[in-house]
């Protein structure tokens, strides 16, 4: 028997892939109910949330609850995709580790959507769209291929660089084994200007003495890689080891090549892949465990994996482990996942607490695991009345929020077993998606929701199976009967039966009575229902004998439905409806018009029936009760654009048009002439003649050559600035725009190589200026011809990239142009002589190189060196219709700055910290990341520079050893001189961690927050990462803890709670602190026998609490003088507020006018400042 276990974000996730989407119940939708019934089914129970959240659920309703849950699942989907992207896996199919998480995502999507049963369609549809989008993402989720290191320059570009140099140089060295120092022959060495593993420009092999020489290299900076065979790793010079072209421990360093010279001593000491292997056994039985997923992490996300065999053995040798330090996780669906050594693990847990496994060159490390069986819950699902087993039934384990964490299917004997459960309490429920009423343990029936407040949890413990959680399910009820013609009493096949609740919400349907007119609607929950019979030819009816056409409220006789029973003899006799028949033709030549929609509206202007015209223009609307109807002819919304004016009965033209395919508002139906219809009779002929709509035609040419402008996109705008239709020019530049209602229009034209222009020939920039006198007046049936105009091709903008010293052109430099001020719009590469050309529409632009190109710095036009080049930092150039030249970029050769960023406490290198470069004026030039060992090398222009290092949850630092602050310029740091083609080494940083991840070093209250932390008054707020939540409001129960710890010290613990306050449970961790501040007289609570523990503390209340905490019992401050405008002297809080200010603990919240903001809620940051000042805690600075 298989089982499936999952927790959102858990590495122990287990599920199956092919989950069916759940059905939904919908409200009554009269015009499209058959389509909706095809899409959705009923009877799937939904889950309630945790009782603690019930008040919120009641207020927000199911749709808001599902909206929030879908947000959680969308974020989990994002995490799964991110984890897949960060893995070292290959192939197009996700491995079981990801497949498990994806499957449980599907289960929780199903449970979330179940809660929409019975909700209004307009609220449900957006949530269904999100649901279907998430399913689509899951169905198409694949492990992406990783991008290779470095920017991939095409090989053709590399060759053109080499060809442009008259003289070349060489690189030579020796390749040895790192441990034995013996030479290695036959090793391939590749050189590239970008990634030597992925896009080599030259290659060779080492000889019998390990020697190699690469020749014919253009002068400049090159990157080298040694690519031996197994068991050696690849290496990018120098010391960056790779298992493939996609996974390396660093980026390596460049090798300089001079013309007519050999750069020697470029040696490689190659290392071998290592192996981690071992055996996995059961902790209780010592039996081997097969199919354990082993993941060896190097860093926080990238990992290698293997599985144990039938003997419990595994080996990560085939995974090509690079030398380094690893954390190892063992994961099995039936066992508690474990991080080496002996640490329970869930996905998202802190890997750093695991024991380091050091893998050296060629080493074989043995790591064994003894796993403990996780908790399990099992039982049997049977029919309550017969005892027969129910197979194929879902059984879910739910957490306290009602979210599925694990599930299983029952087998042919009705048995299920859900394993892999962490210790805890779970709700257990069934989901048959079929003819049974589901239950939540212990036997609580589910309606549209499974009410968890009435359910009991089941405890699961490691190593001890929980058995006997059984279910006896009752079959759902049904309704059956027969539908006949009221006159002939003959059977009516093809009718649809709908069930609605007493609150008129859609419940379920049965499609199509059979040839004898019989039907049965099954899988119906117990309750009373209105039953409706619908026919395409007869008048709809609600049982018993209530006409159903356009009823607006529940009517008829409710039909009771019970479990294990079918309510019989719910019969209908339907009367034949009236009909309208006629033809739709073109007014000009009486040609029949097909695919037009003809709709009949009743006296309340409600749609009573509709159809489309056939190829002969005929239409036939049936199933109409006796009455007067107004008819409108519009175009079929799913058909191409219409070229006829819509019409209504009486020959009245419509003034409107379809809106994005919706034609319901095209005609004012009240203006139509009524057509009388009698039940059982056909009113005919009701004929329509439609007038042709207006046209605009002409020719468009180019301004530069006056040649035809073919394939232009034309937009027609009305006087409100709305696009009403579109068209294209033909190859000869001619066009004809059809389907225009009478009115005034403007024609705009553009293409990928032409600027947008108006039919007057005017150039449009941000938008076209549509002057009233330029409008084209269009009438029905007429063509406004001869509208000929010209459009402007894009301007050619050119320049050259040159060396600042020699003035020679530099080829293959990526030049980018930016129009928006932020995003790169397009780019080109300079040619062999350094020239480049853009074709640009009329806008204002900024230009730059894409970044430093070895061995040059980048430049933002005009004449501003950069590292991470962004055009938006340069001057903008006005480009219109004339060609523009002289956008020249002059590049300096760069030097490099190198160093290392480490954790100040541990000394470990920081991976992916950022090092930013600033020029001598403190202007930002760019930044680069550190490698896995914390090392960095950054290209920089010649001159004086300053460095800043930063990392997540660390205090950013200006070189040398200056913490970054908003008031401290980077030029306060130590200047670093960069010389072209040279490297300035040793620019190291040791970054200190922030006390709290959400309190930056420059945050205004950070010194005081650090002070209360150091004093042990608070450890921060809850979360996986240590946080303080500085802008969160302080609750009264939290303030009780803060005050007592500030008064007595961090180790203080108050006496046990006695239950003094009715709204504070004595088991609450806050209860002892609350009762102690009351005993000390710091507060009297918030009312008789009440404390209001979660109510926010206001600033005026804080003044009283703080002064009482540091004064003797019975203390009263001096009378108030009215110091603050917003705290009058007569205010009972005024003496306390003013005394707090006199003691220098606070200055209020504003100076002019003087204010205290007494009723404002106290934030945790403000609380830290007040506590530190009140109790004179040591406070540092910035």
C-alpha positions, 0 to 999 in steps of 0.5 A: 500500500502506498502513502503520501505525506506532505507539509508545505515547504517540507522535504518529506513531501509525498503525493501522486501526480495525476490528481483530478480537479475538484468540482464546484457548486454554482448559483443559478445562471439561467442563460448558460447553466448547461455549459456551467454544469459541464464544467463543474460538479457538486457534492464535494465537502469543504474544510473549515479552518482552525477554531481560533480563526473562526471569527475571521472566517465568519467575517471574511467568508469562504471566498476571502478565505480561499483567496488567502489560501490560494495566495499561500499555495502560489507562494509555495509553488514559487518556492518549489520552482525556486528550489528546482532552479537551485538544485543540481539536477538534470533532465526534463522531469522533476525527481520524486523529491519535487514530484511529492511536493507538487502532488500535495500542492494539487491536494491542497488546491483541491481542498481550497477550491471545495470551499467555493461550493454554493458561492456566487459565480461572480466571486468564484470565477476569478478564484477558479482562474487562479486555481486553473493557472496554478494547475497549469504551472504544476502540469508544466513544471520542469527542472530548468537547465542552469545557465553557464557561468559568465556571459556567453560571447558567440564564438564568431565574435571571439574569432573576429577579435583575434582576426583584428589583431596583427600580433598574437601571444601564447599561454603555457603551463604544466598540469599535475595531480594536486596530491601526488604532484605527478604530471597529467597528460592528455588533459584538454586546456581551453581558452575563452574571452568569456566561459572557457568551459562553454565557449572556447576560442582555442584549445590544446592538450597536455603532453606526457610531461603535463605541459601545454601551450595555447598559441595564436591568442589576441592580446588581452585578458583570457580565461582558461579551463583544464578539462580532464576526464574522470576522476578529476574535476574541471578547473577554471584557472585558478582554483575554481573547480567544476563538475560540469560547465553548469556548476563551479565553485567560483569564476576564476581569474583572468590571464593577461596575454601580450602580443609576441610574448608567452605568458608562462607559469599558468599551472593547474593542480587538478583535484579528484571528485570525492564520494560520500557513501554509507548504509541506511537502516531502521533505528528499531529493527536495524533492517536496511531501508531502500529508496531513501533520498540522500541530498548532499548540500554545498551551500544552502540550496545547491545539492547532489543526490542519490538513493539507497538500494534494497540493501540500504546502501547509497553512494554519492560518487556518481554525483561528481562531488567536488571537494568541499564541505557538505551537509547531508540529509536523508529523506524517506516518506515513512521515516523522520527525515534526518540531517547528519548527524541525528538531527530531525529535518524539514525542508526550510530547516537550518542546514547550518546546525548539521555536522560538516562533512569534509570531502577532499580530493579523491576521498571516500567518506562513510556516513550511515543513518539509523532512521526512526519510523515516523507516525502513521494513521490507518483504518478502513472505510466501509459502507455504513449500511452494508459494511462493504469496503469502499475502494479508491477513496481519498483519506486526508490528514489535516493540520490545525488550519485544515490544510492537507499534510498527508493522504492515501487512497483506500485499497480494494478492502477499504484499508488505508495507511498514512505514514511519514507523519511528524508527531502531532495531532491531526484531523482525518477526513474522507473524500470520495468525490462520488456517491457517499457523504464524506466524514471527518473523524469521528464520524462527523458528516460533511455538508459543503464544509467539514466542520473541524470544530466538532471533530476530534484530532488523532495523535500520531507518534514516531515508531507507534502506528495509530490504528483503527481510525475507521469510517462508515459512509452513507450513500448520498441521495437522489431525485428521479422522475419523468418529463412529458409533453403536457398536451400529448403526454409523450416522452420528452428526451433531451431535457435537463434537470437542475437542483437549487437549494432553498436559498436559490443557489445551484446544487447539481444537474442531470443531463438529458432525459432518456428516450422515455423522458426518464431521469435520475439526479444522484450524489445529492447531499441531504436537504430540501431542493427546488427541482427544475426541468429545462427543454430546448423546445418547451417551457421550463418548469419548477416542480410542482407546476411553477413556470421557470422562465426568468423567475427571480426568487425561489418558487415551487414545492421543495423536494426532500432528499435523504441519505441512502434513498432516491426521492421518486416521482418528481415528474414534469409535464411541459408545455410547448413554447411559442416561437419567432422565425424570419430572415436577416439580409443585406439592405443593399442587395438582399444577400442572406447574412449568416452568423448574426445573433438574433435575440428576443427580450421580454417586457422586462428587457431580460433575454428570453431566447437567442440563436444565430442565423444559418447560411441562408440568413434564417433564424428560429427562436423557440421556447418562448412563453406568451407575450411581447418581445423586442428583437435585436440583430447583432453579430455573433460575438465569436465571429470576425469583425462585422461590417453591418449596422445592427438592427432591431424589430421595427427596422430601427438601427442600433447606435452601438457596437460589440465591446470585446466580443460582448454585444449585449450593450450594442442596442437600446432594446427599449426602442425596438417595436414589440413582436407578439408571441402566443404559446404553441404558435410561430410568429413569422416572418419577422424580417431584417435588412441590415445597412453596411457600416462605413469605410475609410481607404487610402495609401500609406508611403514612407517619407524617405523614399516615398515607397509603399509602406506595406504591412503597417498596423493601422488603428482607428480612434474615436473622439474619446480616444478609444480604439474602435478597430484596426487593420493593416496596409497591403504590400502596395501600401493601400488599405481599407478599414471596414465596420465603422459606425457613423461618427468621427475618426482618426487613423494612426499607423505604425510598424516595427521600423516606422514611427507612429503617425497620424493620417494627417502625416503628423509624427506621434511621440507619446501619443498622437494629437487628434485635433477636431478639425482633422477628424474623418466623418464616416456615415453608414454605407459610405466610404471615405476614400483618398486618405493618403499619408506618409509615415517616418521610418526609424532614425539611424543612430550611430557611433564608435567605440574606441580606446582612450589612449590609442584611439583605435576602434574596439570590436565586439563591445555590447552597446545598449540604448535605454528609452524608459530610464530603467530597462534596456530596450535593445543592444548591438555589438560594435564591428571590427572597426568599433562602429555601431548603429541603432535603428530607433523610433522617435524618443529620448535615449541614453546610451552605454556599454553593457559593462566592462569588457576585458580589458576595458571599463564600461562607459555611460555616454558621454564620457562617464566610466562605469562597472555595472553600466546603466544608461539611465545615469547618462545624458539623454539624446533626442532622436526624432526622424533625422539620422544621428551620428557621433554617439561615441564611447571612449573606453579606458583600460581597467585594473582590478580590485581583489579581496575577500568578504568574511563573517566577522564572528566565524571568519568563514567566507561569505558566498554571494555577498556584494562588493560595490565600487564608487568613484573618487566623488562617491558616485556609484559605478557598479558591483559584483558578487563574491564566490563560494569562499568569499573571494571577489575580483572586480574590474574598475576604471583607473583612478581613485575608488571606494568599496562597500561590502554588503550581505543579507542580515549583515552590517554593510561596511565601507572599506576599511572597517566603517559601517555604512550609515545614511549620513556617512558618505562612502568617501569617508572610507580608505581610497583605493588606487586602480592602475590599468591592467594591474590588480590591487589585492588584499581589500578584505572585509569582515562583516558583522551580523545585524542583531535583527534581520529586519533592523538595518544598521542605519535604522533610526532606533537600532542602537536602542533596539540593540540595547534592549536585546543585550539587556535580555528584555526581548529576543525579538519577534517570532520567525525563522530568521531573528527579527524584531518587527520594529513597526509592529504595535506593542500589546498590553501582555507584551508590555507586561513582560518588557517592564518586569524584565527591565525592572528585575533582569533578564533571568527574572520569572514571576510567580505562577498565574492564579487566574485573576483576569477573566480574559487571560487564560492561566495557561497563557505564557503571558498570564504570570507576567500580567498578574505580577504587574497588577500585583505591583500596582503598575496597572489595574487592568482595562475593566472589571476583572479584565486585562485586554491582553492583546489590546495595543499600548498607546503612548499616553498609557506607556508614560504611566507604566514607565513612571510607575515602574521606576518610582515607589508605589503610590507615586503621582507626578506634578500637575500638568502645565499644558506643555503639549498642544494635543494633551490639555492640562485637564487630561488625566494622562497629562501629568504623566506625559509631561513628567516623562518629557521633563526627565528626557525620556521623550521629546514628544512626536512633533516640535512645531506645534509641540505634540505628543500623539497620546492616543497613537499606538506604541510601536516596538521600536518606540518601546525600545527607545523608551525602555532604554532611556527609562532604565538607563541601558547602555546604548551604542551609536552608529 
